Amino acid sequence: MALQPFPEDWQRAACVVAHPDDLEYGAASAVARWTDQGKEVAYVMVTSGEAGIEGMEPAKVGPLREEEERASAAQVGVRTVRFLGLPDGLLEPGLNLRRAIAGAFRELKPDVVVTMNFALTWGDSGSVNHADHRAVGEATLDACRDAANSWVWPELGPRWAGVKEAYVAADENPTHFVDVGTTIDRGVASLKEHRQYIEGLGTDFDPDRFLREMAQFGGIAAGCEAAVLFRRYRV
């Protein structure tokens, strides 16, 4: 089945991921396109990524990564970045996680939700996906329904039933694409804002090359120069 263009007949989106920098490995280039269209996009970070830099204390890393994420979001036109404050590296699928995300949806009132790959592995590589990613992706889909149910956590405020579709980035079975030919530069700039985190990885990682190659592969599948791919779930 051919990939379909990502629908753009909406106004507000919430992008929910486990860590600062998760959205910058591709999805941020799509976000830049949406904000250029005047859409409101909010970022929801379930953790502050405080356990993400080996050799640096979490108490120092958390505020650092929050600062990098805000600067990163600004590169693609995102002004709202929420940090839910759950523990990095220790997320578990379940009610506490669903509750936190559902509460964010009731406040932000998105039309569309974006999250990231929550499969056990990253495609054919066999590399095991981070447990936090798996927990957040699944909980995000469930939280779309939770937020719409008046009798589930009524203390979180009035229900929000506006989310009809959720899209998962980096899924190995994509259904939709976003043409990012005019916004890939800002996607690269967004990832580069995570300077200290990237340095902390201790690898020879090139954000520019990585994102452009990924977008080029996506473009081949989508029939354009550069694309970010998503899988749609109806909720």
N, C-alpha and C positions, 0 to 999 in steps of 0.2 A: 504494500500500500504506500502511495506517495506521501511524502511529508506535506502537511498543510501549514499555511502561514498562521502564526500565532494571532488569535483575534485581538483587535485593538479597539473594540467598541465598549470600553470600560473607562472608569475614571480613577479608581483607587486600587492599589495593590499593596499587599503585605508580603514581604520576603522573609521567611523564617528559617534560620539555620542555627547550628550548634555553636559556632565559633566566629569571632572576627576573622576575616580573610576567606571564609568559605564561599561567599558569593563572588569574590573577585577572580576565581579561577574559571571565568567564562560568563556567568550570568550578568555581571555588572555592565558588560557591553550592551546587553539587551536593555537593562535598566536605563542607560543613557539615552537610548532611542525613545523610550517611553516618556522620560521626563522632558525631552525635547518637544514632545507632542503636548505638553502641558498636563500630563497625568501626575497624580500624587503617588509616590512610592515610599513606603516606610520599611525600614529594616528592623527586624526583631532578632536579637542575638540571645539565645537561651543562656549562654555562659559568657563570661568575659575573657575566655581563653587563658585564664591565669596559670594553667598547668602546661602551657604550650612551649616554654623555652627552658630547655635543660640547663641547669647551672645558675638559674636566676629565680629568686624567691617569688612565689605566686603573689604575695602582697605588692610586689613591685611590678610584676608582669601584667596583672589585671588592668590597672589604670593605664599602663603604657599601651596595651592592645586596644583598650577602649578609645584612647586618643587617636591611634592609627586608624581605627575603623571609622571614626567620625570624619577624619581627613579624607579617607578613601571614599566614603559615601558622597562627600561634597564634590568630588571629581566628576561624579555622574548625576549630579543634581538632586541628591537625596538629602533632605533636611531633618528628617525624623529618624533617629536611631534609638531603639529601646533595648536595654540590657535587662534581662529577667533575673539575673543573679543566681542561677542554679550552678552547682559545682562542676567545673570543667573536668572531663575525664571520668565522671562518676554518674552520668545520666542513665536513668533506667526508664524503659517504656512503662507507662502506667498512669494512674490517675493524677498524681502530682504534676507530672509533665503536661498532660492534657489540660489540666486546669489552668496552668500558667499561660499556655498558648491561647486557650479559649478566651481567657480574660483579656489578652491583648487584642484579639479579634473584636470583642465587644467594644473596646475603646477605639480602635482604629477604623472599624467598619469597612473592611476591604470588599471590593467586588471580585477580585481575583487573588489567589494565594499562590506563592511560589516557594518551593523548598528544593532540597537537593537529594541526590541518589541515596536511597536507604536500603539498597540490596546488600547482601552479605559480602560480595566482592565487587571490585571495579572491573566489570566486563570480563574479557577473556584473559586479563593479566593474572588472575588468580589472587591478586593482592586483597587482603581482607579489609573491608571498609571499616572506618573508625566506629566503635560502639556508640559514641555520641551521635554520629550522623544517622545511624540506623534507628536509634531511639527517637530522635527529633523528627525525621521524615515521616515515620508511621504515626507518631502522636499528632503531627500537624494535620494530616488527613482526617484523623478522628476528631480533632478539635474544631474542624469546620462544622461538623454536625453538632458537637457539644455546644458551640456558641449559639446555635440556632434553636436549642431546646430550652424553653423557659424554666423547666423544672430541674435542669442540671446546673448546679452552682448559681442559684438565683441571686446570691449575694454579690456576684460579679457585675451586676447591672442588667439592663434590659437585653433580651436576646438579640443576636444579629444573624439574620437568615439570608444575608445578601451574597454569600459565597456559593456559587454554583459549580465552579471549576477550580481545580488546583493543578499546578504544573510543576513537574519535577525535572530539574536540570541534571545533566550528566547521567541520565538513565540510558541503559544499553538498548532499550527499545523505544526510541523517540517517535512521537507522532506529529510534532509541530516544530516550526523553526522561526527564528527572528533574524532578519537580515541586519547584520551589524557592520556592513561595509563602510558606513559613514561614522560609526561610533567606536570602532575597535581601538582607536588611539586613546580614547578616554578610558576604555576598559583597562588598557595597559597602564595608564597613569594611575588608575584606581588601585591596581594590584601593587604597584611600586610604592604606594604609601605605607605598605606593611614592611618597612625597611628593617627594623630590628628583629621582627619575627623571621623574615627571610634569612637574615644573617645568622640567626640562632639555629636555623636548620643545619648549618654547617656543610651545605652542598653547593655545587656550582650551578645554581638555578638561575635561568634567564627569563624573567617574566615576559619580556617582549616576544622572544622566540616562542615560548610555550603557548601564549594566548593566540598569536597569529597562526601557528600551525594548527591548533585546535579549531580555530574559526575557519581555516581553509578546508579542513576535512569536513566540517559541518556544511560549508558552502557547496562542496562537491555533492553531498547527499541532498541538499536543498535546491541546487540549481542556481546558485548565486555566488558572488565572490567570497563572502565570509558570512557565517551564520552560527548562531548558538541554538542548540537543539533541546527540546523539552518533551516530556511525556505528559499527556493530559489525563487527569482523573476527574470524573464527574462526581460531585458531592451534593 
